Amino acid sequence: FLQVKALADLLVGRNLNEITSLADSFSILIKTDLFQLDDIRLKDVSVDVGYADDRLTVTRIDVGDLGGASFRATSGRIDGLTTNPHGLLEATLEARTLDGLALIAGKLAPDSGILPWLGRMAPSLTPAIVKTRITAPAGPDGTGIRGAIENGVAGSTSFNLVLEASVRTDWPERPARLSVSAHSPGSAD
């Protein structure tokens, strides 16, 4: 546990715009029945992720229970992550409740208002199933990263979402494209 806490402390407050700000290469391997950091409890956790030679490899990220939600990402990689990304990552989030996700959101963005919003909206947003596919390059020009959710479900609403962004050192200043479509029974599309 002390090593994991040290890793979390290392990440907090870091500028993660560039993955190499942490290290030129790293490997994270965690397997535990219970992981708790402050009031956030993760059960049945398995993580096997590495970064070396500008390649991000996700062998497995699996959280069996995060306060009513589960998260799984398996067998994906992105080559040339900081230069000219190519590859695929897929992940699935399933949530019976949003309690655990709301706690994490409250920790990551305490002044954003997302924690109270999730508290109010949770009954309308659950159960939820979100399958995400991250592909690189994003488009025919051979640059960027594309994140897509197809046939996502949050409560009675189904939705699609596509986000495309550049992968450059100045990415926070670069424009990104976001496309969202949603359908909910009883609403006008």
MILO-7939 format. One record per residue: x, y, z of N, C-alpha, C in turn; residue in three letters. Coordinates in steps of 0.05 Angstrom, whole numbers, plus 32768, in hexadecimal, padded with zeros to 4 digits. Layout:
<nodes>
XYZXYZXYZALA/...
</nodes>
This chain:
<nodes>
80107FE88000800080008000801180198000PHE/80278019800F803880318010804380397FF4LEU/804980257FE48054802B7FC9803E80377FB8GLN/8025802D7FBA800F80387FAA800980557FB3VAL/800980597FCD800580747FD7801B80877FCELYS/8034807E7FCD804A808F7FC3804680957FA6ALA/803C80827F96803780867F7A8020809B7F77LEU/800B80997F877FF580AC7F857FFF80C87F8DALA/801080C97FA2801B80E37FAA802D80EF7F94ASP/803B80DE7F86804C80E77F70803B80F47F5ALEU/802480E87F54801380F17F3E8004810A7F45LEU/7FFD810E7F5F7FED81257F677FFE813E7F63VAL/7FF281527F568000816B7F528013816B7F3BGLY/801781557F2D802981547F16801C81607EFEARG/802B816B7EEC802181747ED28023815C7EC0ASN/800C81507EBA800C81387EAA8006813D7E8CLEU/800B81567E838008815C7E67801B814B7E57ASN/803181437E62804581337E54804B811B7E66GLU/804581037E5C804880EB7E6C806480E77E76ILE/807880F17E67809480ED7E6F809C81007E85THR/808A81117E8F809081217EA68093810F7EBFSER/808780F77EBE808A80E47ED480A380D47ED2LEU/80A780C87EBA80BE80B67EB680C080B07E98ALA/80D880A77E8F80DB809F7E7480CC80847E6FASP/80CB80747E8480BC805A7E8280B380537E9ESER/809D80447E9F8093803B7EB8808180227EB4PHE/807E80137EC9806C7FFC7EC9805D7FFC7EE3SER/80437FF97EE280327FF97EF980247FDE7EFAILE/80287FCF7F0F801B7FB57F1380107FB47F2FLEU/7FF57FB37F317FE77FB27F4B7FD27F9D7F49ILE/7FD07F8D7F5E7FBA7F797F617FB37F797F7FLYS/7F9A7F807F857F927F817FA17F737F7D7FA2THR/7F6B7F727FB97F4E7F6E7FBE7F417F897FC5ASP/7F507F9A7FD47F457FB37FDD7F5B7FC87FDCLEU/7F557FDF7FD07F677FF67FD07F57800E7FDAPHE/7F61801B7FEE7F5280327FF97F65804A7FFBGLN/7F5D80617FF07F6C807A7FF27F58808E7FFCLEU/7F5C809780157F4980A880237F2E809A8024ASP/7F1980A680197EFE809A801A7EF7808C8000ASP/7F0A80887FEE7F04807A7FD57F0D805D7FD8ILE/7EFB804A7FD47F00802D7FD77EFD80207FBCARG/7F1280127FB47F1180027F9B7F147FE57FA3LEU/7F037FD47F987F057FB77F9E7F0C7FA87F85LYS/7F1A7F927F897F227F807F737F307F8F7F5DASP/7F487F9A7F647F577FAB7F527F6E7F9C7F46VAL/7F717F9E7F2C7F877F937F1D7F907FA77F08SER/7FAA7FAF7F0A7FB57FC27EF77FCF7FB87EEDVAL/7FD27FB87ED37FEB7FB17EC57FEE7FC47EADASP/7FFE7FD97EB280017FEE7E9E801F7FF57E9CVAL/80287FFB7E84804480027E80804780187E6BGLY/805D80277E6E8064803B7E5A808280397E56TYR/808A80357E3D80A780337E3680A980387E18ALA/80BF80457E1080C5804A7DF480AD80577DE6ASP/80A0806A7DF5808980797DEB807180687DE4ASP/806F80507DF18058803E7DED804A803A7E08ARG/803080407E08801F803B7E1F801180207E1BLEU/8016800D7E2D800A7FF37E2B7FF97FED7E43THR/7FDF7FE87E3E7FCC7FE07E537FC67FC37E50VAL/7FD27FB37E627FCB7F967E627FB17F927E70THR/7FAC7FA17E867F937F9E7E947F917FB57EA9ARG/7F797FC17EA97F717FD27EBF7F557FC87EC6ILE/7F527FBE7EDE7F397FB27EE67F327FBA7F03ASP/7F1C7FC77F067F127FCE7F217EF67FC17F23VAL/7EF47FAD7F347EDB7F9E7F367EC57FAE7F43GLY/7ECC7FBE7F577EB77FCE7F647EC37FE97F6DASP/7EB77FFE7F637EBF80197F6A7EA680277F73LEU/7E9D80207F8B7E84802C7F967E6C80297F84GLY/7E6880117F797E51800C7F687E57800C7F4AGLY/7E7080107F437E7880107F267E8F7FFD7F23ALA/7E927FF37F0A7EA97FE37F037EB67FEF7EEASER/7ED07FEB7EE87EDF7FF67ED17EF27FE17EC7PHE/7EF47FDE7EAD7F067FCA7EA17F117FD47E87ARG/7F2C7FD27E847F3A7FD87E6B7F4E7FC17E68ALA/7F4D7FB47E507F5F7F9E7E4C7F6C7FA07E31THR/7F857F977E307F947F927E177F937FA97E03SER/7FA07FBF7E097FA17FD47DF67FBC7FE27DF7GLY/7FC37FF07DE27FDC7FFF7DE37FDB80167DCFARG/7FEA802A7DD57FEE80417DC3800C80457DBFILE/801580417DA7803180467DA0803580637D99ASP/804D806E7D9D8053808A7D968041809D7DA5GLY/803B80977DBF802780A67DCE802C80C47DCELEU/804580CD7DD1804A80EA7DD2805280F67DB8THR/805580E67DA3805F80F07D89804A80ED7D73THR/804580D47D6B803280CE7D56802280B57D5DASN/800E80B97D6E800080A17D7A7FF2808F7D66PRO/7FF580757D6A7FE880607D5B7FE0804A7D6EHIS/7FC780427D6E7FBF802C7D7F7FA2802D7D88GLY/7F9C801C7D9B7F8080197DA47F7F80127DC2LEU/7F6D801E7DD07F6780177DEC7F4980157DEELEU/7F3F80027DFD7F227FFF7E017F1D7FFC7E1FGLU/7F0780087E297F0080067E457EE280057E48ALA/7ED97FF97E5E7EBC7FF77E647EB880007E81THR/7EA480117E857E9C801A7E9F7E7F80127EA3LEU/7E7980037EB87E5D7FFC7EBE7E5780067EDAGLU/7E4180137EDE7E3B801F7EF87E1E801A7F00ALA/7E1B800D7F177E00800B7F247DFA80247F33ARG/7E0E80307F3F7E0C804A7F4D7E25805B7F45THR/7E2380747F4B7E3A80867F457E49808F7F5ELEU/7E4480827F757E50808B7F8E7E6E808C7F8CASP/7E7B80777F837E9880767F827EA380897F6DGLY/7E96808B7F567E9F809E7F417E9C80BA7F4ALEU/7E8780C07F597E8380DB7F637E9980E37F77ALA/7EA180D07F887EB780D57F9B7ED080DC7F8CLEU/7ED780CD7F787EEF80D27F687EED80ED7F5AILE/7ED680F37F4E7ED2810D7F417ED681247F55ALA/7ECB81207F6D7ECE81347F827EEA81397F8AGLY/7EFA81237F8A7F1781267F917F2781337F7BLYS/7F21812B7F627F3081367F4B7F2981537F45LEU/7F10815A7F497F0681757F427EF4817F7F58ALA/7F0081857F707EF0818B7F877EDE81A57F85PRO/7EE781B87F757ED781D17F737EC781D27F59ASP/7EC481BC7F4B7EB681BD7F317E9881BB7F34SER/7E8E81B17F4A7E7181AD7F4C7E6881927F42GLY/7E7B81817F387E7381687F2D7E6981547F42ILE/7E7481557F5A7E6B81437F707E4D81487F77LEU/7E4581617F7C7E2881657F827E17815F7F6APRO/7E2081657F527E1181607F3A7E0C81427F37TRP/7E2281327F3A7E1F81157F397E0C810B7F4ELEU/7E0D81167F667DFB810F7F7B7DDE81137F74GLY/7DD8812A7F677DBD81307F5F7DB4811F7F47ARG/7DC6811A7F347DBF810D7F1B7DC280EF7F1BMET/7DCF80E47F2F7DD580C77F307DBC80B57F29ALA/7DA580BA7F357D8E80A97F2F7D8780A97F11PRO/7D8C80BF7F037D8680C17EE67D9C80B57ED5SER/7DB480B27EE07DCB80A97ED07DD2808C7ED4LEU/7DC3807E7EE57DCA80627EEB7DB180517EE5THR/7DB680387EDE7DD0802B7ED97DDD80367EC0PRO/7DF780347EBF7E06803E7EA87E1980297E9DALA/7E1C80297E837E3080187E767E3D80297E60ILE/7E57802D7E637E66803E7E507E7E802E7E46VAL/7E7E802A7E2C7E95801C7E1F7EA380317E0ELYS/7EBD80357E157ECD80497E087EE2803C7DF7THR/7EE780487DDF7EFC803F7DCD7F0D80567DC6ARG/7F2780557DCD7F3A806A7DC77F4C80607DB0ILE/7F4B806F7D9A7F5B80677D837F6E807E7D7ATHR/7F8480767D707F9780897D657FA4807D7D4CALA/7FA6808C7D377F9F80A87D347F8080AC7D33PRO/7F7980C57D377F5C80CC7D387F4F80CD7D1DALA/7F5E80D57D097F5280D97CEF7F6480D27CD8GLY/7F5B80D87CC07F6A80D17CA87F8580E07CA6PRO/7F8880F67CB47FA281057CB27FB880F87CC2ASP/7FB180E27CD17FC580D37CE07FCE80E07CFAGLY/7FBF80F27D057FC680FF7D1E7FB080FE7D32THR/7FB681037D4C7FA281067D617F9980EC7D6DGLY/7F8780EF7D807F7A80D87D8E7F5C80DC7D8DILE/7F4D80C67D8B7F3080C77D8A7F2680B57DA0ARG/7F1480C07DB07F0680B17DC57EE980AF7DBDGLY/7EDE80977DBD7EC280947DB57EB380827DC8ALA/7E9A808A7DCE7E87807A7DDD7E7080757DCAILE/7E6A805C7DC47E5480557DB27E4080457DC2GLU/7E27804C7DC07E11803E7DCE7E15803E7DECASN/7E1E80557DF77E2080577E147E0480597E20GLY/7E0180517E397DE780517E467DEB805E7E62VAL/7DDB80717E687DDB807E7E837DBD80817E8BALA/7DB4806F7E9D7D98806F7EA37D8880687E8BGLY/7D7480797E847D6380747E6D7D6E80817E54SER/7D85808E7E567D90809C7E3F7DA6808C7E31THR/7DA5808B7E177DBB807F7E087DCA80967DFASER/7DE480927DF67DF380A87DEB7E0C809E7DDCPHE/7E1680AF7DCB7E2F80AC7DBD7E3F80C47DC2ASN/7E5980C17DC37E6B80D87DC87E8580D37DB9LEU/7E8F80E77DAB7EA980E67D9E7EB980FF7DA5VAL/7ED280FB7DAD7EE481117DB47EFE810C7DA4LEU/7F06811F7D947F1F811E7D857F3081357D8EGLU/7F4A812F7D937F5D81437D9C7F78813D7D90ALA/7F8881537D8E7FA4814F7D857FB581447D9BSER/7FCB81387D947FDE812E7DA77FF8813D7DA2VAL/7FFB81547DAF801281647DAC801881707DC7ARG/8030817A7DCB803781867DE58026819E7DECTHR/801A81AB7DD8800981C27DDD7FEB81BA7DDCASP/7FE481A17DE27FC981987DDF7FB481A77DEFTRP/7FBB81B37E077FA681C27E157F9D81DA7E06PRO/7FAE81E57DF57FA681FD7DE67F9B81F77DCAGLU/7F9C81DE7DC27F9281D67DA87F7481D17DA8ARG/7F6781D67D927F4A81CF7D917F4581B17D91PRO/7F2F81AA7D9D7F26818E7D9D7F09818E7D92ALA/7F0181777D877EE681747D7D7ED781617D8FARG/7EBE81697D967EAD81587DA77E9281567D99LEU/7E88813D7D977E6F81377D8B7E5F81267D9FSER/7E47812D7DA57E36811E7DB87E1A811B7DACVAL/7E0F81037DAD7DF380FF7DA77DE780EF7DBDSER/7DCE80F67DC47DC180E87DDA7DA380E37DD3ALA/7D9880CE7DDE7D7C80C87DDA7D7180BE7DF5HIS/7D5B80CA7DFD7D4F80C27E167D3180C07E12SER/7D2580AA7E1B7D0880A87E177CF980C07E24PRO/7CE680CA7E177CD680E07E217CE380FB7E1BGLY/7CF980FC7E0C7D0581167E067D0481197DE7SER/7D0681317DDF7D0781377DC27D2481357DBAALA/7D2A81257DA67D4681227D9D7D4F813A7D8DASP/
</nodes>
